[in-house]
Amino acid sequence: MTSSAPEIDPRALRVWVNDRVVFVELSDGRQIGFPASRFRLLSQASAAQLAEVTLRLDGAALRWDSLDEDITVRGIVEGRFQLPLPQDQQAA
């Protein structure tokens, strides 16, 4: 008989934006980032609007009040983005 540990939703401990890249530090110690250009509303946001990101739902979601945008941490970790990487950012 095999058993597996229950799947736990990833949680962010902190979030920040640097040069139009949104970074999250996860509870398991990983730090991941994604370009704002991967989401429609974020791609059009000013640098000041991007910097207004907060954590919600005990670290399960990112929220931009002024943009009325919410993004789940699980979606980020799983690589679910609205838009593809721009051609100049894709690996050769």
C-alpha positions, 0 to 999 in steps of 0.5 A, spaced: 500 500 500 502 506 498 500 513 500 502 520 498 502 526 502 497 531 501 498 536 496 499 543 499 497 549 495 503 553 494 503 560 499 507 566 498 511 569 504 512 576 500 512 579 493 515 585 490 516 588 483 523 589 480 524 592 473 517 589 471 518 582 473 514 580 479 517 576 484 514 571 490 518 568 495 514 561 497 513 558 503 518 552 501 524 557 500 523 558 492 523 564 489 520 565 482 519 571 478 515 572 471 515 578 467 508 583 467 508 582 460 505 575 461 498 578 463 494 583 460 492 588 465 499 587 468 502 589 461 499 595 461 500 597 468 505 603 470 511 601 474 507 605 480 501 600 479 505 594 479 509 596 485 502 596 489 501 588 489 499 585 496 498 578 498 491 576 499 488 569 502 494 567 506 499 568 501 495 564 496 494 570 491 497 576 489 492 582 488 493 589 485 487 593 487 488 599 483 488 594 477 482 590 480 487 584 478 488 577 482 493 572 480 493 565 484 500 563 486 498 556 484 497 559 477 504 562 477 508 556 480 504 551 474 506 556 469 499 558 467 499 565 464 495 569 459 500 571 454 506 568 451 513 570 452 515 576 447 519 573 442 525 577 445 525 573 451 524 566 449 530 562 449 534 560 443 
